[in-house]
Amino acid sequence: MSEVKPDPRERYRQMLAPMQAREEFTIAGIQAVCEDVSPRAVTSLVRQLTLDGWLVPVPTAEPKSPARVGHRWSRRVEAGALDGWIERQVCGTQLRHTPAEERPRERLLRLGAAQLRMAELLAILIRTGRKGESALQAGERIANRFAPALDRLTSAGPAEMKEVSPAVSAPAYCQIMAGIELGRRVAQAIDRSLQRNVRISGAEDAIKYCRRQFGRMATDARQEEFHIVTLDTKHQPIATHQITVGTLDASLVHPREVFRPAIRDAASAILLVHNHPSGDPTPSPEDRQVTRQLERAAETVGISVLDHIIVAGDRALSLKQWDAA
């Protein structure tokens, strides 16, 4: 027959009873009357009550040991007033005390990962909370901190994460970073798989592809970036290459730098892509000049320029379509 474990609530009440019976007391005094409780447990209890605002230290003129510093209640403590506080110490806010159907892991198994909120996904990676803060609450803190710019989460260091939530221990931090990197690699693999099935046969295909492939550059980049997409004989993407960063100008976008990676990829054609940080994709005279220069060079090397796509915000424009309009 298994031994019945004592209720931890009773241990709290046992230590609290002599405290509540006194207007002022010391840790050493309570330790003396609570013979069945370890001195460390009494010290921890008094410190937690002080942190939570129930107790205040009594000022003393002479230095004393921590165990002999006086404490008194900061408010009137009626019968049962500390029951809620005791319950929080025993149960805390740990997920194991949450109904099973509401726990992140169980929700993931039942509904799928896509249905979970960011905080719930983070809670699964954090795994365990700490006293006073569950893994889910830690997930909520992190999700709220990084909500305006989620990409910043990838560069957050252990100290920054610990500052957001003390529940993010070193193992929890490693699990979060490993989860992010795994997700990135899976996304890259999916993207490569999709690229194998993409065929850019016209301006609309090019616009659709570039909006997906260069979405972050279109919305987040603060400078103009010039990229090329190399294409095989079936006009399927082979790879993307960044050529320059800065204001687009014919003197900066040299044909040698553009066609070197295209030749290395054994490309049959290339797609020119750049962004307008202003959010307006309307082509500039410089955009047209660069395009004409590269089209002339393309005739020499035998690699055609399929189109020049300008991405800006949530919009994208084909220079070929624009000129034909």
VOBA-1610 file (N, C-alpha, C; in pm, whole numbers, padded with zeros to 5 digits, always signed):
BEGIN
Met+00086-00119+00000Met+00000+00000+00000Met+00089+00124+00000Ser+00067+00215-00096Ser+00153+00332-00109Ser+00127+00431+00004Glu+00234+00497+00047Glu+00225+00594+00156Glu+00158+00722+00107Val+00066+00775+00185Val-00004+00898+00148Val+00087+01017+00180Lys+00115+01096+00081Lys+00202+01212+00100Lys+00127+01321+00177Pro+00195+01388+00270Pro+00128+01496+00345Pro+00091+01611+00253Asp-00018+01676+00285Asp-00063+01790+00205Asp+00031+01908+00230Pro+00097+01960+00124Pro+00190+02073+00144Pro+00120+02197+00198Arg-00012+02207+00179Arg-00086+02321+00231Arg-00078+02325+00384Glu-00080+02206+00444Glu-00075+02199+00589Glu+00061+02246+00640Arg+00167+02218+00565Arg+00299+02264+00608Arg+00305+02416+00608Tyr+00244+02478+00504Tyr+00239+02624+00499Tyr+00160+02679+00618Arg+00045+02617+00646Arg-00038+02666+00757Arg+00036+02650+00890Gln+00113+02540+00901Gln+00189+02517+01024Gln+00291+02627+01049Met+00355+02674+00943Met+00454+02782+00958Met+00386+02917+00973Leu+00272+02936+00906Leu+00205+03066+00911Leu+00134+03093+01043Ala+00087+02986+01110Ala+00009+03004+01233Ala+00083+03087+01339Pro+00209+03052+01373Pro+00277+03135+01474Pro+00310+03275+01424Met+00325+03293+01295Met+00349+03427+01241Met+00225+03514+01256Gln+00108+03455+01223Gln-00016+03531+01229Gln-00054+03565+01374Ala-00002+03487+01468Ala-00034+03512+01609Ala+00050+03624+01668Arg+00148+03675+01593Arg+00238+03778+01644Arg+00227+03904+01558Glu+00241+04018+01620Glu+00245+04142+01545Glu+00382+04162+01480Glu+00485+04110+01547Glu+00621+04123+01497Glu+00698+03996+01535Phe+00785+03951+01445Phe+00858+03827+01472Phe+00988+03826+01391Thr+01074+03732+01425Thr+01196+03710+01347Thr+01192+03570+01287Ile+01273+03550+01185Ile+01282+03416+01124Ile+01328+03315+01228Ala+01428+03355+01307Ala+01482+03264+01409Ala+01374+03226+01510Gly+01287+03321+01545Gly+01181+03292+01640Gly+01080+03192+01587Ile+01045+03204+01457Ile+00950+03110+01397Ile+01016+02974+01378Gln+01144+02972+01345Gln+01215+02845+01332Gln+01215+02768+01465Ala+01223+02842+01574Ala+01229+02778+01706Ala+01098+02708+01742Val+00985+02764+01697Val+00855+02703+01733Val+00807+02603+01628Cys+00866+02606+01509Cys+00828+02510+01404Cys+00934+02401+01397Glu+00937+02317+01499Glu+01042+02216+01510Glu+01035+02110+01402Asp+00916+02085+01349Asp+00900+01979+01251Asp+00927+02027+01108Val+00961+02155+01093Val+00985+02213+00960Val+01130+02257+00952Ser+01192+02237+00838Ser+01333+02274+00823Ser+01348+02426+00833Pro+01457+02472+00893Pro+01482+02617+00903Pro+01484+02685+00765Arg+01535+02614+00664Arg+01541+02671+00529Arg+01400+02699+00475Ala+01305+02609+00506Ala+01167+02628+00458Ala+01105+02754+00520Val+01134+02777+00649Val+01082+02897+00716Val+01142+03022+00653Thr+01273+03019+00631Thr+01341+03134+00569Thr+01283+03164+00432Ser+01263+03060+00354Ser+01208+03076+00218Ser+01067+03134+00223Leu+00987+03087+00319Leu+00849+03135+00332Leu+00846+03284+00365Val+00927+03326+00460Val+00929+03468+00500Val+00976+03555+00384Arg+01077+03510+00313Arg+01126+03587+00199Arg+01019+03602+00091Gln+00943+03494+00064Gln+00840+03500-00038Gln+00726+03591+00005Leu+00688+03584+00131Leu+00583+03673+00182Leu+00627+03819+00173Thr+00756+03843+00197Thr+00808+03979+00188Thr+00808+04027+00043Leu+00850+03940-00049Leu+00851+03975-00192Leu+00710+04004-00242Asp+00613+03929-00189Asp+00474+03945-00233Asp+00402+04057-00160Gly+00470+04127-00070Gly+00412+04243-00005Gly+00331+04215+00120Trp+00331+04091+00169Trp+00255+04059+00290Trp+00332+04100+00416Leu+00464+04088+00409Leu+00548+04124+00523Leu+00640+04239+00487Val+00677+04317+00590Val+00777+04423+00570Val+00882+04409+00679Pro+01009+04429+00645Pro+01115+04425+00749Pro+01097+04540+00847Val+01132+04514+00970Val+01125+04617+01071Val+01261+04685+01080Pro+01269+04819+01058Pro+01398+04889+01065Pro+01464+04871+01201Thr+01595+04847+01197Thr+01670+04830+01320Thr+01792+04921+01319Ala+01833+04966+01436Ala+01947+05056+01445Ala+02078+04980+01437Glu+02078+04855+01488Glu+02201+04777+01490Glu+02195+04667+01384Pro+02310+04637+01319Pro+02311+04527+01221Pro+02285+04394+01289Lys+02207+04312+01226Lys+02175+04180+01280Lys+02188+04076+01171Ser+02190+03950+01209Ser+02191+03844+01110Ser+02055+03839+01043Pro+02047+03790+00918Pro+01918+03787+00848Pro+01809+03715+00927Ala+01847+03611+01000Ala+01746+03534+01074Ala+01689+03612+01193Arg+01760+03719+01236Arg+01715+03793+01353Arg+01658+03931+01319Val+01647+03958+01188Val+01582+04083+01146Val+01432+04069+01171Gly+01372+04171+01227Gly+01230+04166+01256Gly+01143+04181+01132His+01023+04122+01135His+00924+04135+01029His+00787+04158+01091Arg+00704+04231+01020Arg+00566+04248+01065Arg+00475+04247+00943Trp+00348+04224+00966Trp+00252+04218+00856Trp+00225+04359+00801Ser+00213+04370+00670Ser+00188+04500+00607Ser+00040+04534+00605Arg-00042+04437+00638Arg-00187+04459+00639Arg-00249+04363+00740Arg-00378+04386+00769Arg-00449+04297+00862Arg-00471+04162+00793Val-00434+04056+00859Val-00447+03921+00803Val-00560+03849+00874Glu-00677+03851+00811Glu-00794+03784+00868Glu-00782+03633+00846Ala-00869+03559+00915Ala-00870+03413+00898Ala-00902+03379+00753Gly-00822+03296+00694Gly-00844+03254+00555Gly-00789+03349+00451Ala-00733+03463+00496Ala-00685+03562+00400Ala-00570+03510+00315Leu-00493+03418+00373Leu-00376+03366+00302Leu-00403+03235+00228Asp-00529+03191+00227Asp-00559+03064+00160Asp-00525+03070+00011Gly-00561+03180-00053Gly-00531+03194-00196Gly-00381+03197-00222Trp-00309+03267-00133Trp-00163+03274-00147Trp-00101+03135-00131Ile-00150+03059-00033Ile-00099+02922-00013Ile-00124+02838-00137Glu-00244+02851-00194Glu-00278+02771-00313Glu-00184+02802-00428Arg-00149+02929-00444Arg-00057+02966-00553Arg+00082+02910-00530Gln+00124+02903-00401Gln+00256+02847-00373Gln+00259+02697-00400Val+00150+02629-00367Val+00144+02484-00387Val+00129+02449-00535Cys+00033+02513-00598Cys+00004+02481-00738Cys+00079+02569-00835Gly+00113+02690-00787Gly+00178+02785-00878Gly+00090+02814-00996Thr+00152+02835-01110Thr+00078+02856-01235Thr+00130+02756-01338Gln+00173+02639-01289Gln+00231+02540-01380Gln+00123+02477-01468Leu+00163+02439-01588Leu+00067+02386-01685Leu+00008+02253-01639Arg+00080+02180-01552Arg+00027+02051-01509Arg-00102+02069-01428His-00126+02190-01378His-00248+02217-01303His-00358+02275-01392Thr-00328+02290-01521Thr-00428+02338-01617Thr-00505+02218-01671Pro-00636+02231-01694Pro-00711+02119-01752Pro-00642+02065-01877Ala-00638+01933-01890Ala-00561+01868-01997Ala-00597+01922-02134Glu-00725+01945-02159Glu-00767+01988-02293Glu-00722+02130-02327Glu-00674+02205-02226Glu-00629+02342-02251Glu-00477+02355-02259Arg-00405+02247-02234Arg-00259+02252-02237Arg-00209+02257-02381Pro-00102+02333-02405Pro-00051+02346-02543Pro-00019+02214-02612Arg+00048+02122-02542Arg+00084+01996-02608Arg-00039+01917-02648Glu-00135+01911-02556Glu-00258+01837-02587Glu-00335+01903-02700Arg-00336+02037-02701Arg-00403+02109-02809Arg-00334+02085-02944Leu-00202+02078-02940Leu-00129+02050-03065Leu-00163+01911-03118Leu-00166+01813-03029Leu-00197+01677-03073Leu-00340+01666-03125Arg-00430+01745-03065Arg-00571+01737-03105Arg-00602+01821-03228Leu-00542+01941-03237Leu-00580+02036-03342Leu-00473+02056-03449Gly-00348+02022-03417Gly-00238+02049-03510Gly-00165+02176-03473Ala-00036+02182-03506Ala+00047+02295-03466Ala-00001+02428-03523Ala-00059+02424-03643Ala-00100+02548-03709Ala-00210+02621-03632Gln-00283+02550-03546Gln-00394+02611-03473Gln-00351+02674-03341Leu-00224+02655-03303Leu-00177+02710-03176Leu-00129+02854-03192Arg-00150+02933-03086Arg-00099+03069-03084Arg+00053+03067-03065Met+00117+03178-03096Met+00262+03187-03081Met+00304+03155-02938Ala+00229+03206-02840Ala+00262+03182-02700Ala+00258+03033-02667Glu+00162+02961-02723Glu+00151+02818-02697Glu+00266+02740-02759Leu+00307+02780-02880Leu+00421+02714-02945Leu+00548+02737-02861Leu+00566+02859-02812Leu+00682+02889-02730Leu+00677+02812-02598Ala+00557+02798-02541Ala+00543+02725-02415Ala+00587+02580-02429Ile+00558+02519-02544Ile+00599+02381-02568Ile+00751+02371-02573Leu+00816+02472-02631Leu+00963+02472-02639Leu+01026+02502-02503Ile+00964+02592-02426Ile+01016+02625-02293Ile+01000+02507-02197Arg+00890+02434-02215Arg+00860+02309-02143Arg+00817+02331-01999Thr+00903+02386-01914Thr+00867+02403-01773Thr+00885+02547-01730Gly+00796+02593-01647Gly+00807+02729-01596Gly+00887+02731-01468Arg+00863+02832-01390Arg+00926+02843-01259Arg+00821+02891-01161Lys+00853+02897-01037Lys+00755+02934-00936Lys+00699+03072-00967Gly+00569+03080-00978Gly+00504+03208-01006Gly+00484+03237-01153Glu+00543+03157-01242Glu+00526+03182-01386Glu+00532+03051-01463Ser+00424+03019-01531Ser+00419+02895-01609Ser+00491+02913-01742Ala+00514+02801-01810Ala+00574+02806-01943Ala+00486+02886-02039Leu+00354+02874-02022Leu+00262+02947-02110Leu+00270+03098-02084Gln+00279+03136-01958Gln+00293+03279-01927Gln+00425+03333-01982Ala+00531+03252-01973Ala+00659+03293-02032Ala+00645+03308-02183Gly+00571+03215-02245Gly+00546+03225-02389Gly+00470+03351-02425Glu+00373+03387-02341Glu+00296+03509-02364Glu+00387+03632-02359Arg+00477+03635-02261Arg+00568+03749-02247Arg+00657+03764-02371Ile+00712+03653-02416Ile+00801+03656-02533Ile+00724+03694-02658Ala+00605+03635-02676Ala+00523+03666-02793Ala+00487+03814-02797Asn+00452+03871-02682Asn+00417+04013-02676Asn+00537+04103-02704Arg+00654+04063-02650Arg+00774+04145-02670Arg+00814+04151-02817Phe+00806+04037-02887Phe+00857+04030-03024Phe+00746+04039-03130Ala+00622+04058-03088Ala+00511+04064-03185Ala+00531+04169-03294Pro+00579+04291-03261Pro+00593+04391-03367Pro+00698+04355-03472Ala+00797+04272-03434Ala+00903+04234-03529Ala+00950+04094-03492Leu+00874+03995-03536Leu+00901+03856-03497Leu+01038+03809-03543Asp+01089+03865-03653Asp+01220+03822-03703Asp+01332+03853-03603Arg+01309+03948-03510Arg+01409+03982-03410Arg+01432+03868-03311Leu+01335+03778-03304Leu+01348+03666-03210Leu+01469+03580-03244Thr+01504+03572-03373Thr+01616+03487-03415Thr+01750+03538-03363Ser+01761+03668-03336Ser+01888+03724-03292Ser+01889+03757-03143Ala+01784+03722-03071Ala+01778+03749-02927Ala+01875+03658-02853Gly+01954+03715-02764Gly+02051+03638-02687Gly+01990+03582-02560Pro+02063+03492-02491Pro+02011+03433-02367Pro+01976+03538-02262Ala+02060+03641-02248Ala+02034+03742-02146Ala+01907+03820-02175Glu+01886+03855-02303Glu+01764+03929-02340Glu+01640+03846-02313Met+01646+03716-02348Met+01530+03629-02326Met+01503+03611-02177Lys+01611+03601-02099Lys+01596+03586-01954Lys+01534+03711-01895Glu+01566+03827-01952Glu+01509+03953-01905Glu+01359+03957-01933Val+01318+03903-02047Val+01176+03899-02082Val+01100+03809-01986Ser+01158+03691-01960Ser+01094+03597-01867Ser+01200+03516-01795Pro+01198+03517-01662Pro+01295+03436-01586Pro+01277+03286-01607Ala+01164+03246-01666Ala+01141+03103-01692Ala+01224+03051-01809Val+01284+03142-01886Val+01365+03099-02001Val+01506+03065-01951Ser+01522+02942-01909Ser+01652+02893-01864Ser+01741+02868-01985Ala+01866+02831-01960Ala+01959+02802-02071Ala+01906+02688-02159Pro+01856+02576-02101Pro+01800+02471-02187Pro+01679+02519-02267Ala+01593+02602-02203Ala+01475+02653-02274Ala+01517+02743-02390Tyr+01618+02826-02366Tyr+01669+02914-02473Tyr+01721+02830-02589Cys+01797+02727-02558Cys+01852+02641-02663Cys+01739+02574-02742Gln+01634+02532-02673Gln+01522+02467-02741Gln+01448+02564-02833Ile+01432+02689-02790Ile+01367+02789-02873Ile+01449+02815-02998Met+01581+02837-02981Met+01667+02866-03095Met+01676+02746-03190Ala+01681+02626-03134Ala+01685+02506-03218Ala+01555+02492-03297Gly+01442+02523-03232Gly+01313+02517-03301Gly+01304+02616-03415Ile+01356+02738-03393Ile+01356+02840-03497Ile+01442+02796-03615Glu+01562+02745-03587Glu+01653+02704-03694Glu+01596+02584-03770Leu+01536+02490-03699Leu+01475+02375-03766Leu+01363+02422-03858Gly+01279+02515-03808Gly+01171+02568-03892Gly+01223+02637-04016Arg+01334+02711-03999Arg+01394+02781-04113Arg+01443+02680-04218Arg+01508+02575-04172Arg+01562+02476-04266Arg+01451+02400-04337Val+01346+02369-04262Val+01232+02302-04326Val+01169+02393-04430Ala+01153+02523-04397Ala+01096+02619-04492Ala+01182+02630-04617Gln+01314+02629-04599Gln+01403+02635-04715Gln+01389+02511-04802Ala+01375+02395-04737Ala+01358+02271-04812Ala+01227+02272-04890Ile+01120+02322-04826Ile+00990+02332-04894Ile+01000+02427-05012Asp+01070+02540-04989Asp+01085+02638-05096Asp+01162+02580-05214Arg+01268+02504-05184Arg+01343+02442-05294Arg+01257+02342-05368Ser+01174+02269-05294Ser+01084+02173-05358Ser+00983+02243-05448Leu+00930+02358-05400Leu+00835+02434-05480Leu+00902+02490-05605Gln+01027+02533-05589Gln+01099+02590-05703Gln+01116+02489-05815Arg+01133+02362-05775Arg+01151+02259-05878Arg+01026+02243-05964Asn+00912+02284-05910Asn+00786+02269-05982Asn+00735+02400-06042Val+00814+02508-06025Val+00773+02639-06077Val+00829+02657-06217Arg+00747+02712-06303Arg+00793+02747-06438Arg+00748+02890-06467Ile+00844+02976-06497Ile+00814+03117-06522Ile+00801+03137-06672Ser+00679+03134-06717Ser+00654+03143-06862Ser+00611+03283-06906Gly+00590+03374-06810Gly+00548+03509-06846Gly+00554+03602-06728Ala+00508+03725-06750Ala+00519+03829-06648Ala+00440+03793-06521Glu+00321+03737-06536Glu+00240+03706-06418Glu+00307+03599-06332Asp+00367+03498-06397Asp+00439+03395-06322Asp+00558+03457-06249Ala+00629+03548-06316Ala+00746+03613-06257Ala+00706+03697-06136Ile+00595+03772-06149Ile+00548+03855-06038Ile+00509+03768-05919Lys+00436+03661-05945Lys+00392+03571-05837Lys+00512+03510-05765Tyr+00609+03466-05844Tyr+00729+03404-05785Tyr+00806+03505-05701Cys+00826+03624-05752Cys+00907+03724-05682Cys+00837+03776-05557Arg+00707+03785-05559Arg+00635+03830-05439Arg+00655+03730-05326Arg+00660+03601-05360Arg+00682+03500-05257Arg+00829+03494-05217Gln+00918+03490-05316Gln+01060+03471-05289Gln+01125+03593-05224Phe+01079+03713-05262Phe+01143+03835-05214Phe+01049+03919-05127Gly+00955+03852-05062Gly+00857+03923-04979Gly+00920+04002-04866Arg+01019+03943-04799Arg+01082+04013-04688Arg+01160+04136-04737Met+01229+04120-04849Met+01303+04233-04906Met+01207+04346-04944Ala+01090+04310-04996Ala+00993+04410-05039Ala+00938+04492-04923Thr+00923+04428-04808Thr+00860+04497-04695Thr+00959+04552-04593Asp+01073+04486-04575Asp+01162+04521-04464Asp+01290+04594-04504Ala+01338+04574-04628Ala+01467+04632-04667Ala+01460+04785-04668Arg+01561+04848-04612Arg+01565+04994-04607Arg+01647+05054-04722Gln+01722+04970-04791Gln+01797+05014-04907Gln+01753+04932-05028Glu+01782+04985-05145Glu+01754+04909-05266Glu+01851+04792-05276Glu+01799+04678-05312Glu+01880+04558-05334Glu+01851+04507-05475Phe+01956+04463-05541Phe+01941+04411-05677Phe+01980+04263-05676His+01889+04179-05721His+01910+04034-05724His+01883+03982-05866Ile+01932+03861-05892Ile+01891+03791-06013Ile+01843+03652-05974Val+01753+03600-06055Val+01709+03461-06043Val+01757+03390-06168Thr+01837+03287-06151Thr+01884+03212-06268Thr+01781+03105-06303Leu+01760+03086-06434Leu+01657+02993-06483Leu+01720+02891-06578Asp+01665+02770-06577Asp+01716+02667-06668Asp+01645+02677-06803Thr+01664+02580-06888Thr+01607+02584-07024Thr+01454+02579-07023Lys+01395+02528-06914Lys+01249+02524-06902Lys+01197+02646-06824His+01283+02740-06801His+01251+02860-06723His+01205+02826-06581Gln+01268+02723-06526Gln+01247+02690-06385Gln+01362+02751-06304Pro+01333+02807-06186Pro+01439+02871-06106Pro+01547+02773-06064Ile+01672+02819-06077Ile+01786+02741-06029Ile+01832+02794-05894Ala+01853+02925-05887Ala+01900+02988-05763Ala+01877+03138-05769Thr+01889+03204-05653Thr+01883+03350-05649Thr+02019+03403-05601His+02058+03519-05649His+02187+03578-05614His+02171+03728-05590Gln+02221+03776-05477Gln+02224+03921-05452Gln+02345+03980-05524Ile+02322+04087-05602Ile+02430+04149-05679Ile+02480+04276-05611Thr+02389+04367-05577Thr+02430+04491-05511Thr+02329+04533-05406Val+02374+04619-05314Val+02287+04683-05216Val+02317+04833-05223Gly+02216+04913-05244Gly+02233+05058-05258Gly+02150+05109-05373Thr+02148+05239-05393Thr+02068+05300-05499Thr+02103+05239-05635Leu+02001+05192-05704Leu+02023+05125-05833Leu+02076+05225-05935Asp+02190+05188-05994Asp+02254+05275-06093Asp+02332+05187-06189Ala+02334+05227-06317Ala+02402+05147-06420Ala+02549+05129-06390Ser+02610+05227-06322Ser+02753+05218-06292Ser+02782+05116-06182Leu+02679+05085-06099Leu+02698+04990-05990Leu+02664+04847-06033Val+02561+04832-06117Val+02519+04700-06161Val+02596+04665-06288His+02716+04613-06271His+02801+04582-06386His+02762+04446-06443Pro+02750+04435-06575Pro+02713+04307-06638Pro+02800+04190-06592Arg+02928+04218-06567Arg+03018+04110-06524Arg+02970+04046-06394Glu+02926+04132-06297Glu+02879+04082-06168Glu+02744+04011-06180Val+02664+04054-06277Val+02531+03994-06296Val+02541+03857-06363Phe+02623+03848-06467Phe+02625+03725-06545Phe+02724+03620-06495Arg+02814+03658-06403Arg+02906+03559-06349Arg+02832+03445-06280Pro+02739+03474-06185Pro+02666+03363-06123Pro+02575+03291-06221Ala+02524+03364-06323Ala+02437+03299-06422Ala+02516+03196-06504Ile+02639+03232-06540Ile+02725+03138-06614Ile+02762+03020-06524Arg+02791+03049-06398Arg+02825+02942-06304Arg+02709+02845-06286Asp+02587+02896-06289Asp+02469+02810-06275Asp+02429+02743-06405Ala+02502+02772-06513Ala+02466+02722-06646Ala+02323+02761-06682Ala+02289+02888-06652Ala+02152+02935-06674Ala+02124+02962-06820Ser+02000+02941-06858Ser+01956+02973-06994Ser+01900+03115-06998Ala+01846+03160-06886Ala+01788+03295-06878Ala+01799+03344-06733Ile+01778+03473-06716Ile+01777+03529-06581Ile+01658+03623-06566Leu+01618+03638-06441Leu+01512+03732-06404Leu+01576+03838-06316Leu+01562+03964-06351Leu+01616+04073-06271Leu+01512+04114-06166Val+01558+04137-06044Val+01465+04173-05936Val+01530+04279-05848His+01456+04384-05818His+01503+04477-05715His+01383+04539-05645Asn+01409+04605-05534Asn+01302+04660-05451Asn+01305+04812-05450His+01191+04871-05415His+01181+05014-05390His+01138+05031-05245Pro+01229+05071-05155Pro+01192+05089-05014Pro+01080+05190-04992Ser+01055+05278-05091Ser+00949+05378-05078Ser+00810+05315-05075Gly+00800+05191-05124Gly+00669+05126-05132Gly+00600+05147-05265Asp+00659+05226-05354Asp+00602+05253-05487Asp+00687+05180-05592Pro+00630+05082-05662Pro+00709+05005-05760Pro+00725+05072-05896Thr+00674+05194-05912Thr+00684+05261-06042Thr+00830+05269-06089Pro+00860+05223-06210Pro+00999+05222-06259Pro+01055+05363-06273Ser+01183+05377-06240Ser+01253+05505-06256Ser+01334+05500-06386Pro+01383+05616-06433Pro+01470+05615-06552Pro+01593+05527-06532Glu+01647+05524-06407Glu+01763+05439-06378Glu+01728+05292-06391Asp+01605+05255-06350Asp+01562+05115-06364Asp+01564+05073-06511Arg+01514+05160-06598Arg+01511+05128-06741Arg+01653+05123-06799Gln+01737+05216-06755Gln+01875+05219-06806Gln+01950+05091-06771Val+01936+05048-06646Val+02001+04924-06603Val+01949+04806-06684Thr+01819+04801-06704Thr+01760+04690-06780Thr+01813+04686-06922Arg+01816+04800-06990Arg+01866+04805-07128Arg+02013+04762-07135Gln+02093+04808-07038Gln+02235+04772-07036Gln+02253+04622-07023Leu+02175+04560-06934Leu+02189+04417-06911Leu+02132+04335-07028Glu+02028+04386-07092Glu+01974+04317-07209Glu+02076+04316-07323Arg+02151+04423-07339Arg+02254+04427-07443Arg+02367+04328-07410Ala+02406+04324-07283Ala+02510+04230-07242Ala+02463+04086-07257Ala+02334+04064-07234Ala+02279+03928-07243Ala+02293+03872-07384Glu+02280+03957-07484Glu+02294+03912-07623Glu+02436+03860-07648Thr+02533+03921-07582Thr+02673+03882-07601Thr+02703+03746-07537Val+02653+03725-07416Val+02684+03600-07344Val+02586+03487-07375Gly+02478+03518-07446Gly+02382+03414-07483Gly+02290+03370-07371Ile+02266+03458-07275Ile+02171+03431-07165Ile+02068+03542-07169Ser+01944+03507-07189Ser+01840+03610-07207Ser+01792+03667-07073Val+01750+03793-07079Val+01687+03858-06964Val+01536+03843-06983Leu+01476+03760-06900Leu+01334+03729-06917Leu+01246+03849-06879Asp+01278+03917-06770Asp+01198+04031-06725Asp+01273+04099-06611His+01224+04215-06573His+01277+04288-06457His+01158+04318-06366Ile+01158+04255-06248Ile+01047+04270-06154Ile+01088+04365-06042Ile+01001+04463-06014Ile+01023+04557-05904Ile+00923+04524-05794Val+00974+04497-05673Val+00886+04466-05560Val+00890+04584-05463Ala+00774+04616-05406Ala+00765+04728-05311Ala+00644+04706-05222Gly+00669+04687-05092Gly+00558+04661-05001Gly+00488+04532-05039Asp+00357+04540-05056Asp+00283+04420-05097Asp+00252+04422-05247Arg+00325+04503-05322Arg+00302+04514-05466Arg+00426+04469-05543Ala+00404+04432-05668Ala+00514+04394-05758Ala+00475+04434-05899Leu+00575+04469-05980Leu+00548+04521-06115Leu+00649+04462-06212Ser+00601+04427-06330Ser+00687+04377-06438Ser+00724+04494-06527Leu+00854+04519-06544Leu+00898+04627-06629Leu+00858+04601-06775Lys+00858+04473-06813Lys+00819+04439-06949Lys+00672+04473-06973Gln+00588+04438-06877Gln+00446+04474-06889Gln+00426+04626-06888Trp+00499+04694-06802Trp+00487+04839-06788Trp+00522+04908-06920Asp+00630+04866-06984Asp+00673+04929-07109Asp+00577+04897-07225Ala+00511+04779-07215Ala+00420+04739-07322Ala+00285+04805-07310Ala+00256+04858-07193Ala+00123+04919-07170Ala+00108+05050-07246
//
